[in-house]
Amino acid sequence: MTGPTSGPTSAPTSAPTVEDLGRARRAAILSAAARARSAAKIAAAEAATRALRKRGEPITFQAVAREAAVSHTFLYSNADLRRRIEHLRSQHRPPTPGPASTSSAGQNAESSTLVAALSAELARLRENHRDEVTALRAALERAHGENLDLRRQLQRLTPT
């Protein structure tokens, strides 16, 4: 047999073939394209963090991923982006509420009034909804009855 054999016992060829060069070139082109896509995603994620900070929105992995149109996995797997997002996220944490002060008594009364007003509005809306559903059910029953009458008339008028 003349020609290269495959397997671990074959001797390496001395010069790469045209096919090997084409394969290497395609691999290099694909690698360059992957690096370019990755760089574009990194730039988009950095722009997203700047935009979120500018708008005063919290910096989270979900918000950055949504804003930059990249996956959560990409953000978590890129060590630099992950550190930056975690750092910005920790800076933006809202302060935890402290003990209630004397001014909170006025706020509690206002909240109580608001809750009572909203509860009354909800009760009114539920009653209206119940009335509408009852009226619609009655109309549906009438329509079913009318439909049944029309089918019976059609059967009488249609010769068999």
Stockholm file with secondary structure:
# STOCKHOLM 1.0

chainA/1-160         MTGPTSGPTSAPTSAPTVEDLGRARRAAILSAAARARSAAKIAAAEAATRALRKRGEPITFQAVAREAAVSHTFLYSNADLRRRIEHLRSQHRPPTPGPASTSSAGQNAESSTLVAALSAELARLRENHRDEVTALRAALERAHGENLDLRRQLQRLTPT
#=GR chainA/1-160 SS CCSCCCSTTSCCCSSCCHHHHHHHHHHHHHHHHHHHHHHHHHHHHHHHHHHHHHHTCCCCHHHHHHHHTCCHHHHHHSHHHHHHHHHHHHHTCCCCCCSCCTTHHHHHHHHHHHHHHHHHHHHHHHHHHHHHHHHHHHHHHHHHHHHHHHHHHHHHHSCC
#=GC SS_cons         CCSCCCSTTSCCCSSCCHHHHHHHHHHHHHHHHHHHHHHHHHHHHHHHHHHHHHHTCCCCHHHHHHHHTCCHHHHHHSHHHHHHHHHHHHHTCCCCCCSCCTTHHHHHHHHHHHHHHHHHHHHHHHHHHHHHHHHHHHHHHHHHHHHHHHHHHHHHHSCC
//
